[in-house]
């Protein structure tokens, strides 16, 4: 499902931007390292509660973690498509 890939992309972007190791990022998120690895790969089935927890720990909206990051993913045509 596309939402898992969006979550993976968002988490990877934040992890890299903060310059954290996998263990440091898992500690910041208050989740296990193994769960974080699964989410970073775009696998697993995080619950709504988990997404809300991650968003709260990262001080972002849950939608910021699962929303498409490009206009094409959002169903909006890009400038090139018009």
Helices and strands as residue ranges (DSSP letters): H 2-18, H 22-29, H 33-40, H 48-58, H 62-66, G 79-81
